[in-house]
C-alpha cells in the first residue's frame, strides 16, 4: 500500500506534468526561419498594387532604389529580412478556415513584402497579443509589428547618411580657378589642364573619418557641372583598404558629393566643406 508521502510525490508529479503539457502546448514555435534566405538581393514592399519601397544589394551593400535613390542602413534592412522570418505562433491554412472562415478577416488589405521570390503578406494586428498576422509559405504567423511602422517614413527610416569612416587619405583634384586659393595645393599644378591637386591634412582627415550628410538626393537633379573630385581611401577591418571616388558640385547653397557610378548624391554644408579642405569651392 502506498504511503501518504508516496501519494504526495505522485500527485506532485502529475501536477507538474499537467502544467508542462499546458506550457508546451501553448508555447511559441521554435521554427528558425520561414524562408531560408541565402544572400538575399532584392526587397520590394507593395500596398494596394502600388510599390512603396524597393532595395537592391550590389557589391555587398544595400541601396534604396524606389521611390528615391540612397544608400541603405544595413541594420534596418536586416530588420526587414529577419523580423518577419522568425515565428512566434503559426497556423496552417486549413486551421485558419476554422478560425476566420473561408476569407480570413486578418488580411482585408495586406501589405506585400517580397524578398527575392519569397512573399510575406502583412495583415492586421491581433488585438490580445498586439502582434501582426503575417502570411507566408502557406501558414499564418503572429509577428512583432516592426515593418509597417517603418514604412510610414521610408526615406528617414532607411537612408544611410554616413558618407565616410576611418579615412586614411584624401586626394582632391581641383579646378584651376579654385586652386589658387588652396594652401596645400601641389607645386606641380597642371596649368595647361586647368587643374591642381591637393591632399587633406591630418586635421581634415579627422573630419573625413566620420562624415555625415545633411541629406541624400537623386543625382540626376544636379544641374551644375562638377567643380572637382575627391578620392577617399578608408581602412576596413576585414579587407584591404577601400577607395571611393566622388564628384564635387554646387547644389543650391550646399555642396554635393556624388559617388562615382551611383544614382544618388550626398549634401553637406559649406561649413562642413571648409573643415574637409574643400572650402575653395564654397
Secondary structure per residue as TSV (DSSP state, phi and psi in degrees):
chain	resnum	aa	ss	phi	psi
A	1	X	-	360.0	138.8
A	2	X	-	-75.8	139.4
A	3	X	-	-78.4	165.7
A	4	X	H	-61.3	-34.5
A	5	X	H	-65.1	-43.6
A	6	X	H	-65.7	-39.6
A	7	X	H	-62.1	-39.9
A	8	X	H	-64.1	-41.2
A	9	X	H	-63.5	-43.8
A	10	X	H	-61.8	-44.4
A	11	X	H	-61.3	-41.8
A	12	X	H	-63.6	-40.7
A	13	X	H	-62.3	-42.3
A	14	X	H	-64.4	-40.1
A	15	X	H	-65.2	-45.9
A	16	X	H	-61.3	-39.5
A	17	X	H	-63.3	-42.5
A	18	X	H	-64.0	-42.2
A	19	X	H	-63.9	-43.3
A	20	X	H	-61.5	-41.9
A	21	X	H	-60.9	-41.3
A	22	X	H	-65.5	-42.3
A	23	X	H	-64.8	-45.2
A	24	X	H	-65.5	-36.3
A	25	X	H	-67.6	-36.0
A	26	X	H	-101.2	0.6
A	27	X	S	-70.5	160.4
A	28	X	-	-70.4	152.0
A	29	X	-	-67.2	149.8
A	30	X	-	-114.6	34.5
A	31	X	-	-67.6	123.9
A	32	X	S	-65.1	-36.5
A	33	X	-	-159.1	145.6
A	34	X	S	-75.0	-48.9
A	35	X	S	-117.9	140.3
A	36	X	-	-84.8	91.6
A	37	X	-	-74.1	120.1
A	38	X	S	-115.4	92.9
A	39	X	S	58.5	63.8
A	40	X	-	-58.2	144.0
A	41	X	-	-119.6	-23.7
A	42	X	E	-135.6	145.9
A	43	X	E	-135.9	135.2
A	44	X	E	-137.7	136.1
A	45	X	E	-120.7	126.8
A	46	X	E	-127.4	151.7
A	47	X	E	-145.4	126.0
A	48	X	T	52.0	46.8
A	49	X	T	65.0	10.5
A	50	X	E	-107.4	129.9
A	51	X	E	-74.5	121.6
A	52	X	E	-93.9	-33.8
A	53	X	E	-159.0	136.4
A	54	X	E	-133.5	143.6
A	55	X	E	-132.1	146.7
A	56	X	E	-133.2	136.3
A	57	X	E	-101.6	120.2
A	58	X	E	-133.8	136.5
A	59	X	T	52.7	40.2
A	60	X	T	65.6	17.3
A	61	X	E	-126.9	136.8
A	62	X	E	-87.9	138.3
A	63	X	E	-132.0	142.0
A	64	X	E	-76.2	131.4
A	65	X	E	-118.4	-7.4
A	66	X	E	-160.4	137.2
A	67	X	S	-88.5	12.5
A	68	X	S	-149.8	166.4
A	69	X	-	-102.6	131.1
A	70	X	E	-168.5	152.0
A	71	X	E	-69.1	142.7
A	72	X	B	-100.5	149.7
A	73	X	-	-76.3	118.1
A	74	X	H	-58.7	-40.9
A	75	X	H	-65.1	-33.8
A	76	X	H	-72.0	-37.4
A	77	X	H	-65.2	-40.7
A	78	X	H	-60.2	-36.4
A	79	X	H	-64.4	-41.2
A	80	X	H	-59.8	-41.0
A	81	X	H	-75.1	-37.8
A	82	X	H	-103.4	-33.3
A	83	X	T	-65.2	-35.9
A	84	X	T	-89.7	-7.0
A	85	X	T	-92.0	-4.3
A	86	X	S	-108.9	135.7
A	87	X	-	-104.6	143.7
A	88	X	S	-95.3	-50.2
A	89	X	S	-151.0	136.3
A	90	X	E	-124.3	156.1
A	91	X	E	-131.9	142.4
A	92	X	E	-75.6	163.1
A	93	X	H	-61.4	-37.1
A	94	X	H	-67.4	-38.6
A	95	X	H	-62.5	-34.6
A	96	X	H	-64.3	-30.0
A	97	X	H	-63.1	-33.2
A	98	X	H	-77.1	-27.2
A	99	X	H	-84.5	-47.0
A	100	X	H	-111.1	-14.2
A	101	X	-	94.5	-172.8
A	102	X	S	-66.6	-28.7
A	103	X	S	-116.8	97.3
A	104	X	-	-54.3	126.7
A	105	X	G	-72.4	-13.0
A	106	X	G	-76.6	-11.2
A	107	X	G	-128.9	57.1
A	108	X	S	-70.7	-31.8
A	109	X	S	-153.2	71.3
A	110	X	-	-75.6	154.9
A	111	X	E	-87.0	133.8
A	112	X	E	-101.1	124.4
A	113	X	E	-116.9	116.7
A	114	X	E	-112.5	126.2
A	115	X	E	-116.4	109.4
A	116	X	T	53.9	-118.9
A	117	X	T	-103.1	17.5
A	118	X	E	-104.8	129.3
A	119	X	E	-111.4	132.7
A	120	X	E	-116.3	136.8
A	121	X	E	-109.4	121.9
A	122	X	E	-98.3	115.2
A	123	X	E	-99.9	-147.7
A	124	X	E	-80.6	175.3
A	125	X	E	-87.7	131.9
A	126	X	-	-73.8	123.3
A	127	X	T	-64.6	-30.2
A	128	X	T	-80.7	-54.4
A	129	X	T	-81.2	-17.9
A	130	X	-	62.0	24.3
A	131	X	-	-94.8	159.1
A	132	X	E	-98.1	138.1
A	133	X	E	-71.6	128.4
A	134	X	E	-130.8	121.8
A	135	X	E	-97.8	128.2
A	136	X	E	-160.9	138.6
A	137	X	T	55.3	42.0
A	138	X	T	66.3	22.4
A	139	X	E	-136.4	163.2
A	140	X	E	-118.7	133.6
A	141	X	E	-120.9	156.5
A	142	X	E	-102.9	118.8
A	143	X	E	-123.7	152.2
A	144	X	-	-60.5	141.5
A	145	X	S	-86.8	75.8
A	146	X	-	-96.4	-38.2
A	147	X	H	-72.6	-52.1
A	148	X	H	-58.7	-44.1
A	149	X	H	-60.8	-31.6
A	150	X	H	-65.9	-24.6
A	151	X	G	-83.0	-6.2
A	152	X	G	-67.2	-34.9
A	153	X	G	-142.4	74.4
A	154	X	H	-61.2	-31.9
A	155	X	H	-65.9	-48.5
A	156	X	H	-72.0	-27.9
A	157	X	H	-73.6	-41.8
A	158	X	H	-105.6	-16.6
A	159	X	B	-74.6	125.5
A	160	X	-	-90.8	112.0
A	161	X	-	-87.0	-6.5
A	162	X	E	-73.3	129.0
A	163	X	E	-95.5	-52.0
A	164	X	E	-143.7	151.3
A	165	X	E	-139.5	154.9
A	166	X	S	48.6	48.6
A	167	X	E	-79.0	132.2
A	168	X	E	-104.8	-22.8
A	169	X	E	-158.8	151.0
A	170	X	E	-136.4	123.2
A	171	X	E	-112.6	121.4
A	172	X	E	-104.7	140.1
A	173	X	E	-112.3	117.4
A	174	X	E	-109.8	143.6
A	175	X	E	-67.4	143.4
A	176	X	H	-60.5	-31.5
A	177	X	H	-63.7	-23.8
A	178	X	H	-101.5	-20.0
A	179	X	H	-63.1	-30.2
A	180	X	T	-63.8	-19.2
A	181	X	T	-93.3	2.9
A	182	X	-	-96.3	119.2
A	183	X	T	-65.9	-33.9
A	184	X	T	-108.7	28.2
A	185	X	B	-66.9	146.2
A	186	X	-	-66.2	145.0
A	187	X	T	-68.4	-17.7
A	188	X	T	-95.3	41.3
A	189	X	-	-58.6	138.7
A	190	X	B	-89.0	90.1
A	191	X	T	-64.3	-35.3
A	192	X	T	-65.9	-44.2
A	193	X	T	-77.6	-12.2
A	194	X	T	78.0	23.9
A	195	X	E	-132.8	161.7
A	196	X	E	-142.2	157.5
A	197	X	E	-107.8	153.2
A	198	X	E	-146.4	148.3
A	199	X	E	-119.3	136.0
A	200	X	-	-66.3	143.0
A	201	X	-	-79.5	172.9
A	202	X	H	-59.6	-43.6
A	203	X	H	-64.1	-42.1
A	204	X	H	-64.2	-36.6
A	205	X	H	-61.1	-34.5
A	206	X	H	-63.3	-33.2
A	207	X	H	-76.2	-37.4
A	208	X	H	-64.1	-29.0
A	209	X	T	-75.4	-9.4
A	210	X	E	-149.2	66.0
A	211	X	E	-102.9	121.5
A	212	X	E	-113.5	143.7
A	213	X	-	-84.0	157.5
A	214	X	S	-76.0	-33.4
A	215	X	E	-164.8	169.5
A	216	X	E	-125.7	134.5
A	217	X	E	-127.1	163.6
A	218	X	E	-68.8	133.8
A	219	X	G	-66.0	-25.1
A	220	X	G	-71.7	-7.3
A	221	X	G	-93.7	1.4
A	222	X	-	-75.6	110.2
A	223	X	-	-91.3	-31.1
A	224	X	S	-85.6	146.3
A	225	X	-	-68.1	158.1
A	226	X	-	-60.4	145.3
A	227	X	-	-111.2	9.9
A	228	X	E	165.7	176.1
A	229	X	E	-135.9	157.4
A	230	X	E	-135.5	132.9
A	231	X	E	-111.6	117.6
A	232	X	E	-106.7	129.1
A	233	X	E	-107.8	125.4
A	234	X	E	-124.0	141.3
A	235	X	-	-82.0	140.6
A	236	X	-	-125.4	158.4
A	237	X	S	-75.3	-40.1
A	238	X	S	-111.6	-7.6
A	239	X	S	-132.9	177.9
A	240	X	S	-65.5	162.9
A	241	X	-	-55.1	142.3
A	242	X	E	-108.8	150.2
A	243	X	E	-114.0	140.1
A	244	X	E	-125.2	141.2
A	245	X	E	-116.9	129.7
A	246	X	E	-124.7	142.0
A	247	X	E	-93.9	142.2
A	248	X	E	-111.8	132.4
A	249	X	E	-148.1	159.6
A	250	X	E	-78.6	143.4
A	251	X	E	-143.6	106.6
A	252	X	T	52.9	-122.2
A	253	X	T	-97.6	13.2
A	254	X	E	-117.2	176.6
A	255	X	E	-114.4	132.4
A	256	X	E	-103.5	133.7
A	257	X	E	-111.9	111.6
A	258	X	E	-106.2	107.9
A	259	X	E	-61.2	138.8
A	260	X	T	-56.9	134.4
A	261	X	T	65.9	14.2
A	262	X	-	-102.1	163.6
A	263	X	S	-101.8	12.8
A	264	X	E	-132.2	164.9
A	265	X	E	-139.3	144.2
A	266	X	E	-88.3	146.1
A	267	X	E	-112.7	131.3
A	268	X	E	-127.9	162.3
A	269	X	-	-80.5	165.1
A	270	X	H	-66.5	-30.8
A	271	X	H	-65.1	-42.8
A	272	X	H	-61.2	-44.6
A	273	X	H	-57.7	-37.3
A	274	X	H	-64.1	-40.5
A	275	X	H	-70.9	-18.9
A	276	X	T	-88.2	-7.0
A	277	X	T	90.0	12.6
A	278	X	-	-117.0	29.5
A	279	X	G	-68.1	-14.6
A	280	X	G	-63.0	-16.7
A	281	X	G	-90.9	-10.3
A	282	X	-	-78.0	360.0
